[in-house]
């Protein structure tokens, strides 16, 4: 259920300081494995399972984990590209703006936007850069034609595509990967949203372009007060971009903390394994390999126990015989879902 901001309480345990712009409680998304006209599906992919967190205005939350863990599905649920199976998503947008309930899709789109992973695939190759960026303004009925030209020129300058006049009437294939990603960012920000889901916005770029895009997103967040949900598999990028990090595994958040706290003191064995895989720029440095067994478990109707049990080096019979552990606060603001951590 996507709900308007109101007086009803929502799970506030996994939050940062201050009032939340986005509050998620018990968010779940299941996809049927097979569809049959004559009977209900009996098996489901548990893409997102009982996810809860809060995000304050102007802050960024990094959602990290290996491919297939449900990160992108969470992002699509938050911007209403998918509808949840169950759970709540509440937004509290700035005073005077629409609160983005399910009955106000146009107003909601003005406040919540998404930057997709592949900027080329997310653009119409037949449309000019001006048409691509100005489309949200036209859909929202913002400004006259000349106002839109001015606004597109302004946002192109803000994202570092200068002189803007030389980019307005180019097509996506005429730009480099870094330039296309800047256009994607401009398209998301042109209507002044409060909340942006960034789905691995630098993964398709080379290192030099990646650094420029990260600096740009940080600058725009600080200047415009945008809250980011930053989806990535790269902990180094998450450390640079995010105030807090949430680690996902097979549809569940298993650890959540302030960025430096999580990197200095990882509690969950899966988080430790992720950190051990981060390259160290020192050829003489040696570290122990993580004692992780097997491969990623299929997310189709997983057992009720801990999702990581089959691969866990510290799992016990108690972990096997009990439901998935709840998120518990082991230190100030540091939450983990593990019986043995």
N, C-alpha and C positions, 0 to 999 in steps of 0.2 A: 504494500500500500504506500503510495506517495501522498503525503499529507501536508497541509499548510502549517506554517508556524502557528502555535497556539499555546494554551496554558497547560495542555496535557503533558505529563512528564514523559521522558524518554530515557533509556539507559544512559546515564551520564558517567559511568565509572571509568570508561576508557577515553578520557578527554584530556585536553590541555587546559591551560588556565583561561578563565574568562568565558563569555557566552559563545556558544557554538553557532557558526554559520550553517554548517551541515551536521546533522546528527543521525546516525544510522544505528538501528537496534534490531538484532535478530534477522538480518537480511539473508534471504535464502533464494536460490534459483536452481531449479531442476529441469533438465531437458529429457523428454521421453526418448528412450533408445529406439523404439519402433513405433510407428503410427499405423493404426488399423481402423478402418471405418466401422467395424462391427464390434470392437471391444476396447476397453480402456488399456493403456500401456501398463505393463507390470514391472518394467525396469526403468530406472532413471539415472542419468548422469548428474551427480551432485556437484555442480560447477561452483556454487557458492553456498556455504552452509553455516548459518547462525553467526554472521559477521556483525560486529558492533564497534563503532568508533565515533569520535567527534572531531570536527575541524573548525578552528576559530578563524575569524576574518584576518586576512593578510598572512596566514600561516600556510605551511606546506607539509603534507604527509606523504612519505614515500611508501609505496606498496611494492614489496620485493618478494621474489620467489622464482622457482624455475618455470619453464614453459609448461602451460597446461594446468597451473595451480589455481586459476580463476581470477587473476588480476584484471585482465581486460574486461571480463564479464562484470566485475564490480563497477568499473568505470562506466560501462554502457548502462548499467542499472541506474547509476546516479544521474546520468543525463537523459534518462528515459528513452534510450534506444532499445532497451529491453524492459519488460515488466517483471517485477519480482514474483516468485511463487508465494512468498510470505515475508513478513518483516515490515519495518517502517523506515522511511527516509523522510526526514523533516528538514526544511530549509527556513532560515530566518534572514531574509535579505534586508538590505538597508531600509531604514524608515522611508516611507513614501513610495516604495517600489512594490510591485506585485510579489506575492510570496510563492508563486510557482506551484500551486496545487494542481491536481490532475485535471481540473476543469479549466485551467488557464494555460494551455500549451504555448501560446505565442508569448505571453508574459514570462513564462518560465524560461523559454529559449533565450530571452534577452539577458537573463541573469546567469545561465549555466551553459557553458560551451565545452567542446572537446577538440583537442589537437591530436590527429591520428598519427600512427606510427610511420606510414609511408605517404609522404606529401604528394608524390606523383599519382598514386592510385586514388587518392581522395580528392583529386581535382579533375574537372572536365577538360580534356585536352583541346577541345574546340573553343573554349571560352578564354577571353583575355584575362590578364591579372586584374584589371579593373572590374570586369564582370564578376570574377570569383569573389573578390573582397567586398564589392558593393551589394551582392545579393542579400546578405543579412539585413542591410539597411533598407532595401526595397521591400523585403518580406515584413519587416517591422513597421514600414511606413514612416521612416525617419528621414526628414529633410526633403528638399527639392533636388532636382537633378544636379544643379551646381553645388548644392550643399554636400551631396554625396561625393562628387569629384573632389571637393576640398577635404572631406573627411578621409577618403581613401589616400589622397596625397599625404595627409598628415600622418596616418598610421604607417604608411610605407617608410616615411622618414624616421618614425619612431623605432621601427624594427631594423633600421640600417640599410634600407634599399634606396640609395641616393645616387643621382638626382631622381626623385620619384617619377618625374615626367617620362624618363627613359624606360620605365618598367610598366607603365599603365597599360599599354596596348601590346605587350608581348604575350606569348603563350607559354604554358608550363615547360614544354620541351626546349624552349630557348633559355632556360635558367639552369644554373648548377643545382646540385642537391641541397646545399646550404641555403641558396636563395629561395628555392621552393619551400623549404621548411620555414623560412622567415615569412613567406607569403601565407603559409598555413597558420602561423601564429597571428599575423595581421588579421586574417579572416576571423579567427576566434575572438580577437580583442576589439574589433572595430565597433561593436555595439556596446562596449563597456561592461562586460559581465563581472559578477562578483566572485564566481567560482568557475575554475577551469580544470578539466581532467586532461592531463598530458600523458598520452599512451606511448611511452618510449620515444619521445620526440627527437632523440639524438642517435638512435641505434642504427639508422640508415646512413649516417654521415661519417666522413673521415674525421680524424682527431682534431685538426685545426678548425673545421667548421663546427664540430661538437662543442668546443670550448666557447666559441662566439655565441652559439645559441643558448648555452647555459647562462652565460653572463647576461645576455639579453633578457631571458626570462626572469632572472633574479632582479634585474633593474626595473622591469615593468611591474613585478609584484610589489617591490618596495614603493614605487611611485604611485601606482594605481590601487594598492591595497587588495590585490587579487589573492584568493585562497586557491592553492593547487593541490590536487591529488595527483602525485607524480608516480606513474607506473614504470617500473624498471626491473631488470634482472641484475643490474650492475650496482653493487653496494658502494663502489667508489663514487659513482654519479649520485646516488642517494645521499651519501654523506655531504657532498658539495651543495646539493640543492634543497635538502629537506630539514625541517626542524625536528620531526619525529619520523620513526620508521616502524612500519608494521610488516612482519614476516608472515607470508601465507604458505600453506602446504595443503594440497588436495582440498581446496575450497574453504579452509578454515584459517583464521588468524591465530598463530601459535605464540607470537611474542610481539610486544609493542612497548616502545620506550623512546625517550629523547635520543636523538641520533648518537651523540657521543657516549651516552650511558650504554646503549645497546652494543656499540662497537667495542667499547672497553670491557664490558662485562656481559657477554652473551650467556643466557641461562639454558636455553633449549638446545639439545644436541644438533638439531637441524640448523639452527642459526650458526652454531660453531662450525658446522661443515661448510656452510656458505662462506663464512669468513676465511676459512682455511683455503678456499679456492681463489681468493683474490690475489693476483700477482703482486710480488714484492720486487721493486727495482734494485735487487741486490743478488748477483749470481752466486754469492757465497752463502746466502741465507738458506737454511734447511729447517723444515718443520715437519712434524708428524702428519701422516696421512689420516684423515678422519675414518673412524671405524664404522662406516656406513655400509650396510649389506643390501644386495639386490638392486632392483630398479624401482621406478615410480609405480606405485600400486594403481590399478585401474579405478577411476572414480565412479564406476557403475555399481550402485547399491553397496557402498563400502560397509563393513561391519561397524557396529556402534562404538567399538573401542577406539583408542587413540589412533588417528590416521597414520602416525609415523611408527607405530609399533613394529611392523614387519621389517623395518630398516634400522630400528633404534639400537644403539650399542648399550644402553642402560635400561632397556625395557624389562619389566618383571612380570610375574604371574598376576600381580595386582593390576598392572596396566592392561593385561590381556582380558581380565575378567570383569572390568568395570567400564562404564561409558567414557567417551572422550573427555579428558580433563577440562574443567572450566578455567577461564582466565582468572588468575589470582595475582594480586599485587605483592611482589616479593620485596620490592624496595619502592621508594617514593616515585610514582609515575612509571614504574617498570613492571609490566604485566606479562605473565607467561602461562601457557596451558601445558603443564607437565607435572605428573605426580612425583617424579624423581629429581627434578631440577633443584 
